[in-house]
């Protein structure tokens, strides 16, 4: 099966009341763990690559890893650029085989965001590639994205119709209370998603796919495992999974998951190296990280996304 765009995925997800998991990839083991889990559960997925991942693993390696995963797993897979900062990186990914790109103009004012997003959309659509835009800013840190809490802002529902109509974007990332990174909230806080904003956006954009960034739940079993072997993650707090499942049943068609993958992978590696300090074979500790990724992704597909048996 060849790489696909997200168009048909999102249409089915909207109609079926589930969401597509967009999982960030950085190396071979992460790609293997995600795609094997999705293949077993017959779930469509998005594999997404950040600017940091492209710098680390190189564009060509990542594309070939995803192509290999397609040969082994008979499921729809879209290859997506996560948080493209400018036209040039989006163009590079479009020309380099990606089927979807995100242009993140959320740090610009409204008019500049529209202008930048439309430029990317015009080029992408001419190449058969789909585009995700963003309105509103999430707090938190993820690779090159770093937004202080005081600079975060919810998406204004009054702007969404104009933004979508003037840019021609295929999906829209919104800010309703999610946050990038593992340390999303302070201890004692009760994370809440603004479903009132989501509902209003859904009314203004009927049948239009909405995206949630920063939606890792920060799986506590992996947090505890990392702490057990010397990591300091006592204050790592994420979004409750029942809230994410509720969002997936509405207009949210894509839920981004990155921090949970990092925690799971790191927990596996720490476990092996702590219990076997003499270990020096990368295959032993990387395999444990890959196993954790596989387990985590299966859990997300079944219990959060609801996308199993939807391929």
For each residue, the residues with C-beta under 8 A, 3 or more apart:
1: 4 70 74 75 76 77
2: 70
3: 66 67 70 77 78 79 97 99
4: 1 8 9 76 77 78 99
5: 8 9 78 99 100 128 129 130
6: 9 10 20 46 78 80 99 100 130 170 171 209 254
7: 10 11 130 170
8: 4 5 11 12 76
9: 4 5 6 12 13 20 44 46 76 78 253
10: 6 7 13 14 20 170 171 209 253 254
11: 7 8 14 15 209
12: 8 9 15 16 44 310
13: 9 10 16 18 19 20 209 253 254 307 310
14: 10 11 207 209 251 253
15: 11 12
16: 12 13 310
17: 248 249 250 306
18: 13 248 249 305 306 307 310
19: 13 247 248 252 253 254 255 304 305 306 307
20: 6 9 10 13 44 45 46 253 254 255 305 307
21: 38 43 45 46 255 257 297 300 301 304 305 307
22: 45 46 47 48 80 82 211 254 255 256 257
23: 30 34 45 46 47 48 257 258 261 297
24: 30 48 49 50 53 82 256 257 258 261
25: 30 31 34 47 48 49 53 62 65 66
26: 30 53 56 57
27: 30 31 56 57
28: 31 32 65
29: 32 33 265 286 287 289 290 293
30: 23 24 25 26 27 33 34 261 265 290 293
31: 25 27 28 34 35 47 62 65 66 68 69
32: 28 29 35 36 69 290 293
33: 29 30 36 37 265 289 290 291 292 293 294 297
34: 23 25 30 31 37 38 45 47 261 293 294 297
35: 31 32 38 39 45 47 69 72 73 75 77
36: 32 33 39 40 72 73 294
37: 33 34 40 41 293 294 295 297 298 301
38: 21 34 35 41 42 43 44 45 73 75 77 297 301 311
39: 35 36 42 72 73 74 75
40: 36 37 298
41: 37 38 298 301 302 307 308 309
42: 38 39 75 308 309 310 311
43: 21 38 75 301 305 307 308 309 310 311
44: 9 12 20 38 75 76 77 307 310 311
45: 20 21 22 23 34 35 38 75 76 77 78 307
46: 6 9 20 21 22 23 77 78 79 80 100 254
47: 22 23 25 31 34 35 66 69 77 78 79 80
48: 22 23 24 25 79 80 81 82 256
49: 24 25 53 54 59 62 79 80 81 82 93 98
50: 24 53 54 82 83 142 143 144 258
51: 54 55 83 84 85 89 143 144
52: 55 56 143 144
53: 24 25 26 49 50 56 57 62 143
54: 49 50 51 57 58 59 62 89
55: 51 52 58
56: 26 27 52 53
57: 26 27 53 54 61 62
58: 54 55 61 62
59: 49 54 62 63 92 93 96
60: 63 64 96
61: 57 58 64 65
62: 25 31 49 53 54 57 58 59 65 66
63: 59 60 66 67 79 96 97 98
64: 60 61 67 68
65: 25 28 31 61 62 68 69
66: 3 25 31 47 62 63 69 70 77 79
67: 3 63 64 70 71
68: 31 64 65 71 72
69: 31 32 35 47 65 66 72 73 77
70: 1 2 3 66 67 73 77
71: 67 68
72: 35 36 39 68 69
73: 35 36 38 39 69 70 77
74: 1 39 311
75: 1 35 38 39 42 43 44 45 311
76: 1 4 8 9 44 45 311
77: 1 3 4 35 38 44 45 46 47 66 69 70 73
78: 3 4 5 6 9 45 46 47 99 100
79: 3 46 47 48 49 63 66 97 98 99 100
80: 6 22 46 47 48 49 98 99 100 101 102 132
81: 48 49 84 89 90 93 98 100 101 102
82: 22 24 48 49 50 102 256 258
83: 50 51 102 104 142 143 144 145
84: 51 81 89 90 93 101 102 103 104 120
85: 51 89 104 144
86: 89 90 103 116
87: 90 91 103 116 119 120 123
88: 91 92
89: 51 54 81 84 85 86 92 93
90: 81 84 86 87 93 94 101 103 120 123 124 131
91: 87 88 94 95 120 123
92: 59 88 89 95 96
93: 49 59 81 84 89 90 96 97 98 101
94: 90 91 98 101 123 124 127 129
95: 91 92 127
96: 59 60 63 92 93
97: 3 63 79 93
98: 49 63 79 80 81 93 94 101 129
99: 3 4 5 6 78 79 80 129 130
100: 5 6 46 78 79 80 81 129 130 131 132
101: 80 81 84 90 93 94 98 120 124 129 130 131 132
102: 80 81 82 83 84 131 132 133 134 173
103: 84 86 87 90 116 117 120 121 131 132 133 134
104: 83 84 85 107 134 145 173
105: 108 112 113 114 116 117 133 134
106: 113 134 135 136 137 173 175
107: 104 137 147
108: 105 112 113 116
109: 112 113
110: 113 114 159 163
111: 114 115
112: 105 108 109 115 116
113: 105 106 108 109 110 116 117 133 134 135 163
114: 105 110 111 117 118 163 166 167
115: 111 112 118 119
116: 86 87 103 105 108 112 113 119 120
117: 103 105 113 114 120 121 131 133 163 167 169
118: 114 115 121 122 166 167 168
119: 87 115 116 122 123
120: 84 87 90 91 101 103 116 117 123 124 131
121: 103 117 118 124 125 131 133 167 168 169
122: 118 119 125 126 168
123: 87 90 91 94 119 120 126 127
124: 90 94 101 120 121 127 129 130 131
125: 121 122 128 129 130 131 168
126: 122 123
127: 94 95 123 124
128: 5 125
129: 5 94 98 99 100 101 124 125
130: 5 6 7 99 100 101 124 125 170 171
131: 90 100 101 102 103 117 120 121 124 125 168 169 170 171
132: 80 100 101 102 103 169 170 171 172 173 211 254
133: 102 103 105 113 117 121 163 164 167 169 171 172 173
134: 102 103 104 105 106 113 172 173 174 213
135: 106 113 155 156 159 160 163 172 173 174 175
136: 106 153 154 155 156 174 175 176
137: 106 107 147 151 152 153 175
138: 147 152 175 178 179 180 213 214
139: 147 148 149 151 152 179 180 184
140: 145 146 147 179 180 181 183 184 214
141: 145 146 147 180 181
142: 50 83 145 180 181 214 258 259
143: 50 51 52 53 83
144: 50 51 52 83 85
145: 83 104 140 141 142 180
146: 140 141
147: 107 137 138 139 140 141 151 152 180
148: 139 151 152
149: 139 152
150:
151: 137 139 147 148
152: 137 138 139 147 148 149 175 179
153: 136 137 175
154: 136 175 176 177 194 197
155: 135 136 159 160 174 175 176 197 201
156: 135 136 159 160
157: 160 197 200 201 204
158:
159: 110 135 155 156 162 163
160: 135 155 156 157 163 164 172 174 201 204 205
161: 164 165 204 205
162: 159 165 166
163: 110 113 114 117 133 135 159 160 166 167 169 172
164: 133 160 161 167 168 169 172 205 208
165: 161 162 168
166: 114 118 162 163
167: 114 117 118 121 133 163 164
168: 118 121 122 125 131 164 165
169: 117 121 131 132 133 163 164 172
170: 6 7 10 130 131 132 209
171: 6 10 130 131 132 133 208 209 210 211 253 254
172: 132 133 134 135 160 163 164 169 201 205 208 209 210 211
173: 102 104 106 132 133 134 135 210 211 212 213
174: 134 135 136 155 160 197 198 201 210 211 212
175: 106 135 136 137 138 152 153 154 155 178
176: 136 154 155 193 194 195 197 198 212
177: 154 191 192 193 194 239
178: 138 175 184 193 212 213 214 215 239
179: 138 139 140 152 184 185 214 239
180: 138 139 140 141 142 145 147 184 213 214 258 259
181: 140 141 142 184 214 259
182: 216 218 223 233 236 238 259 262 263
183: 140 235 236 237
184: 139 140 178 179 180 181 191 214 218 236 237 238 239
185: 179 189 191 237
186: 189 235 237
187: 235 237
188:
189: 185 186 237
190:
191: 177 184 185 237 238 239 240 243
192: 177 243
193: 176 177 178 198 239 243 246 247
194: 154 176 177 197 198
195: 176 198 199 246 247 250
196: 199 200
197: 154 155 157 174 176 194 200 201
198: 174 176 193 194 195 201 202 210 247 250 251 252
199: 195 196 202 203 250
200: 157 196 197 203 204
201: 155 157 160 172 174 197 198 204 205 210 251
202: 198 199 205 206 210 250 251
203: 199 200 206
204: 157 160 161 200 201
205: 160 161 164 172 201 202 208 210 251
206: 202 203
207: 14
208: 164 171 172 205 251
209: 6 10 11 13 14 170 171 172 251 253 254
210: 171 172 173 174 198 201 202 205 251 252 253 254
211: 22 132 171 172 173 174 252 253 254 255 256
212: 173 174 176 178 215 244 247 252 254 255 256
213: 134 138 173 178 180 256
214: 138 140 142 178 179 180 181 184 239 256
215: 178 212 239 244 255 256 257
216: 182 219 238 239 256 257 258 259 260 261
217: 238 239 240 241 244 260 304
218: 182 184 223 236 237 238 239 259 260 263
219: 216 222 223 238 260 263 264 296
220: 223 224
221: 224 225
222: 219 225 226 260 263 264 266 267 292 296
223: 182 218 219 220 226 227 233 236 263
224: 220 221 227 228
225: 221 222 228 229 267 270 271
226: 222 223 229 230 231 233 263 266 267 270
227: 223 224 230 231 232 233 234
228: 224 225
229: 225 226 270 271 273 274
230: 226 227 270 274
231: 226 227 266 270
232: 227
233: 182 223 226 227 236 263
234: 227
235: 183 186 187
236: 182 183 184 218 223 233 263
237: 183 184 185 186 187 189 191 218
238: 182 184 191 216 217 218 219 259 260
239: 177 178 179 184 191 193 214 215 216 217 218 243 244
240: 191 217 243 244
241: 217 244 245 303 304
242: 245 246
243: 191 192 193 239 240 246 247
244: 212 215 217 239 240 241 247 248 255 304
245: 241 242 248 249 303 304 306
246: 193 195 242 243 249 250
247: 19 193 195 198 212 243 244 250 252 255
248: 17 18 19 244 245 252 255 304 305 306
249: 17 18 245 246 306
250: 17 195 198 199 202 246 247
251: 14 198 201 202 205 208 209 210
252: 19 198 210 211 212 247 248 255
253: 9 10 13 14 19 20 171 209 210 211
254: 6 10 13 19 20 22 46 132 171 209 210 211 212
255: 19 20 21 22 211 212 215 244 247 248 252 304 305
256: 22 24 48 82 211 212 213 214 215 216
257: 21 22 23 24 215 216 260 261 300
258: 23 24 50 82 142 180 216 261 262
259: 142 180 181 182 216 218 238 262 263
260: 216 217 218 219 222 238 257 263 264 296 300
261: 23 24 30 34 216 257 258 264 265 293 296 297
262: 182 258 259 265 266
263: 182 218 219 222 223 226 233 236 259 260 266 267
264: 219 222 260 261 267 268 289 292 293 295 296
265: 29 30 33 261 262 268 269 289 290 292 293
266: 222 226 231 262 263 269 270 289
267: 222 225 226 263 264 270 271 289 292
268: 264 265 271 272 285 288 289 290 291 292
269: 265 266 272 273 285 286 288 289
270: 225 226 229 230 231 266 267 273 274
271: 225 229 267 268 274 275 288
272: 268 269 275 276 279 284 285 288
273: 229 269 270 276 277 279 285
274: 229 230 270 271 277
275: 271 272
276: 272 273 279 284
277: 273 274
278:
279: 272 273 276 284 285
280:
281: 284 285
282: 285 286
283: 286 287
284: 272 276 279 281 287 288
285: 268 269 272 273 279 281 282 288 289
286: 29 269 282 283 289 290
287: 29 283 284 290 291
288: 268 269 271 272 284 285 291 292
289: 29 33 264 265 266 267 268 269 285 286 292 293
290: 29 30 32 33 265 268 286 287 293 294
291: 33 268 287 288 294 295
292: 33 222 264 265 267 268 288 289 295 296
293: 29 30 32 33 34 37 261 264 265 289 290 296 297
294: 33 34 36 37 290 291 297 298
295: 37 264 291 292 298 299
296: 219 222 260 261 264 292 293 299 300
297: 21 23 33 34 37 38 261 293 294 300 301
298: 37 40 41 294 295 301 302
299: 295 296 302 303 304
300: 21 257 260 296 297 303 304 305
301: 21 37 38 41 43 297 298 304 305 306 307 308
302: 41 298 299 305 306 308
303: 241 245 299 300
304: 19 21 217 241 244 245 248 255 299 300 301
305: 18 19 20 21 43 248 255 300 301 302
306: 17 18 19 245 248 249 301 302
307: 13 18 19 20 21 41 43 44 45 301 310
308: 41 42 43 301 302
309: 41 42 43
310: 12 13 16 18 42 43 44 307
311: 38 42 43 44 74 75 76
